[in-house]
């Protein structure tokens, strides 16, 4: 809500589109490696490092800054995973590099809109 709402809304739409696109590619890669992901919401909530979001309306700048921080936390986790698999599975590491780059771009755009 508030000033910047429309711009932040559009930035968040782009984040969602990126997440959907990469989730599909990652899922296909996992199946190629005979791995199964537990994508149930309760499993995700039980293992996330991210705190719960506030309930109710939030200022657009606060939302942009909060989501930028959450993306940064996600990128940190992805870097650790990428580094752990790099020697044994370079294609997966390269896939993660692409996701990291896209997420960093979104975090920058959201952070810039919060200033």
N, C-alpha and C positions, 0 to 999 in steps of 0.2 A: 504494500500500500504506500501511498505517498508519492513524492517526486521520484521519478525514475522507474516507476512501476512497470510501464510498458517495455522499456528497454531491458530491464532485468527479466521480465517474463519471456521476452524473445531469446535472451541469452540462455535461460533455463530450458526452453524448448530445444535449443541446439544441443545442450548437454544431454538431454533425454534421447534425442536422435542418435547422438554418438554412442551413448550407452547401449541402446538397442542394437545398433549396427555391430559394435564390437562384441556384445554378448553372444550374438549368433556365431560370429567367427571363432570366438573362444570355445563355445560349446562344440562346434564342429571339430576343432583341434583336439579337445579333450576326448571326444568319441574316437578320433583317429588313433589316440594313444590308449584307448580302452579304459578311460577314466570316466567316472560318473560324478556329476556335481549335485549337491543337495540344494536345490533352489527354492525349497519351501520357505515361506516368510519366517516361520518360527525358528528354522535352522539358521537363517541369516541373522536374525535379531540376536540369537544366542551367541553368535561368534563375532559380531561386529565390534570394532574398536571405536566406533563413532557414538557420541552421546545422543540421546533422544533430542529431537527438535522441540522447541517451545510450541505450546498449543495456542492457537489464536492468531490474530493478525500481527504482522511484523512489518516494520519499515523496510522498504525495498533495498536500501543500502545495507541494512543489517542482514537481510536475506542474502544479498550478493556476497558480502564478506563471510558469512557463515558457510555458504556453499563452497566458496573459494577455499576456505580452510579445510573443509571436508574432502574436497578434491585433492588438496595437498597431502592429507593423511593417506588417502587412497593411493596416490602416486608413490609415496614412501613405501607402502606395503608392496606395491607392484614392483618397485625397484629391487626390494629384497628378494622377492620371488624370482624375478628375472636373473639376478645375480646367482641365485642358488641353482637355477636350471641351465644357465648359459653354457657350461662346459659339456653337459650331457645332451642337451636338446637345443641347439642353436636356432632352429625354426620357431620354437616357442618363444625363445628370448627375443627374436626379431619381431614376432607378433606383439609381444608386450611392449617393445620399444615404440611401436606405432600407436598403441593405446596411450602410453605415457605421454607421447608428444601431443596427441589430441587433447588429453585431459589438462596438460599444462597450459595449452592455448586457452582453453575454457576458463581455467583458474585465473589466468592473467586478465582476460576480458572482464570477468566478474569482479576481480579485485580493483581494476581500473574504474569500473562503474560505481564502486562503493566509495571512491575518493571524491 
